[in-house]
Amino acid sequence: MDNKLSEAAGFAYPRYQHEPLQSPEHIRLIYLEPASDRCSPLTCEVKQHKLNDQSLNFEAISYTWGPPVFPGKLLCSVPDVVQSYKSALLPITESLATALKNFRRPDSVRYIWADAVCIDQSNPLERNVQVAIMDQIYRAASSVLVWLGEADSETESALEFCEMLAAKLPACGMDLSDPFRRPRSDTPQSQAARQRLAFEPSLQAKGIALRNLVSRTWFTRRWIVQEVYLGRHVILYTGSYELKWEVFSLSMALVKCLRRDQYQRAGNSVVSIWCADVIKYKNFQSPWGLACQIAEGRHYGPNGSSMEKWEEGLLSLLKSFPASICSDERDLLFAVLAMTNETWLKVDYTLSVEEIFTNFAIGLIENSKSYNVLHHIRDKANRARESVKEAKKLDLPSWVPDWRDMHYGERNFSGARDPGDFDTLLRPFGAGGIGPIRYTLSSCTRELTVQGILVGTLHSPSWEVLSDLRNYSQIWEDFYEDKMSKNISENVEYWGQERSEQEIVALVKWLELYDKYVVSDGLSSIQDESRLHPLALTLIAANKIDATHYAFKKDTSPDDITRTALTFFQAAMNGEYQFTDGRIVVVGARYVQACTVMNARRTFFIIEGNDDTNGERYIGLGPRGMDHGDLVAVFTGAETPFVLRPEQKDDGTKYRLVGECYVYGMMDGEKFTKHGAHREQFTLI
């Protein structure tokens, strides 16, 4: 026993020391002693049990740790050679202390699992073992007790509003068995019912109270993904109030439906109602984001309703919940690892963040036999999340993603499950042909050498113009973050005047560059649909076979997209748009909306082809941080081309990976089907 003494209730106690676990299959449980007085000291006994013991009956707590300070005091009974038992003190966070006091029964022992107590946090080897089986712990718990914090003056109103929303689903035309999908038989009556919920003056205060409830820190935690997904029964607690998860989930389904309604119909008038920022929830700029996403995810489960493993793997899981946070950056991966079948990645808290991120990237390449992980490289010139800006810079190879800086809904060019719709599998490209990837990895130098074909270099004259348009790429990014607050209709869209003019200028400038350096016959592409076709598809990164994009109907053909683009460019070039009440009316808004999403954090570029292409010029979309001298290459077996930045080293030219890109006419293996195309090695550092 540590001789260091700690104060609790006016007495000095030795500091509690965890007894080593008897085996990797054992866990600890808190036997929380009863007390009728909430202010009584927290007392317990910590005992070990085999996790697979069928008679085991306990509840697991899901809570927010809070700052790494430990003012709370938990008195644990421990064996002693002189007395039969005596107490030792385990300092705990204020959040856990208030949760345990709330969950403590007045007249009987309660059996609880809480990570801060049941795992020896000072022992990284034990943490490795226990975190790896945390999914089993939450599956085994009879209930998951979610502690949101103490109640406030709005709590009762917020929970009442949750119950009211859940009860209104049938009247709003929603299917209780499938509540997160669009109403299947929407009627004027059901639409009116939803509209009343959004705009009824007497409900505004209740709606704001609910918004404040889902703004609590618990909803931002990465750990809650598996804690909520895997728990058999989940109950939300705030102070003495409680709410069944099923009721909360149904209320979030209706919140999501209101988002769709306002997005389609209400336009800018939504700023005055309680669900004003619901429409932004997909990019987590409002507090509804993770609440709706977690509720939907638990309802359907990673595989329907089975609550088994997330079959699409950790990469898909990370993309689905990028905005959730962890106090230990290694937990960005470890907190959801047990939900997948990817056993090749081991929980290891003795490794650094850099080592874990690098090992994950290597494992993904070697086990998936694909370059999917490379599509998550974020151009360093792109705006990072504020939390990442303040964090230390990681020493990562250029081909290893920094998982601290991910954005929900950010659309990569690679094929993946749409994070906003579990049912939609986005069609992958096949720029690198149908063959297997060809690579070598050096763990000592952290270099990835890949086989591929050089497409060309950035076109110098056009780049001089494009470099002046970097601010317009920032405009795309800003608008993307705020896009959900705009009213989208089939043919026109209303935007703020100042921002919209800049967006239109950017698109028009790209059209002018295309006409000058690619078509280059002195004519404008707005005079000919076939001439505009390559640019129209490039600016939304459309596949020439399947131009599906969420801004268009799924059966929209590439030719239809081009016609919509043509109406926009003709109106923009001729100044045929107007301002109404500080807003701008844009013709061809569906196309512009698609551009807005795909141009976010990207820029248009022109490539000067090499000898293999007879100097032909290509157009594309790439990372905003692209620079003069960068190259574009297609790796064997890759879905898209990539932008590379050459660096001269003592042992030859090596490359930094800038990011994925879209190149028109090269997304379906055209380079690799050409006879005699020269393949070479690119070493990524």
ABEGO torsion letter per residue (X at the ends): XBABBBBBGGBBBBBBBBBBBABAABBBBBBBBBBABAABBBBBBBBBBBAABAABBBBBBBBBAEBBBBABBBBBBBBBAABABBBBBBBBBAAAAAAAAAABBAABBBBBBBAAAABBAABAAAAAAAAAAAAAAAAABABBBBBAEBBBAAAAAAAAAAAAAAAAAAAAGBBAABAABBBABBBAAAAAAAAAAAABAAAAAAAAAAAAAAABAAAABAAAAAAAAABABBBBBBEABBBBAAAAAAAAAAAAAAAAAAAAAAEAAAAABAAAAAAAAAAGABAAAAAAAAAAAAAAEABEAAGBBBAAEAAAAAAABAABBBABAAAAAAAAAAABABAABBBBAABBAAAAAAAAAAAAAAAAGBAAAAAABBBAABBBBAAAAABBBBBBBAABBBAABBBBGBBBABBBBBAABAABBBBBBBAAEABBBBBBBBAAAGBBBBBBBBAEBBBAAAAAAAAAAAAAAAAAAAAAAAAAABBBBAABBBBBAAAAAAAAAAAAAAAAAAAAAAAGAGBBAAABAAAAAAAAAAAAGBBAABABBAABBAABBAAAAAAAAAAAAAAAAAGBBBBBGGBBBBBGAAAAAAAAAAABGBBBBBBBBBAAAGGBBBBBBBBAABBBGBBBBBBBGBABBBBBBBBBBAAEBBBBBAEBBBBBGAAAGAAAABBGBBBBBBBBX
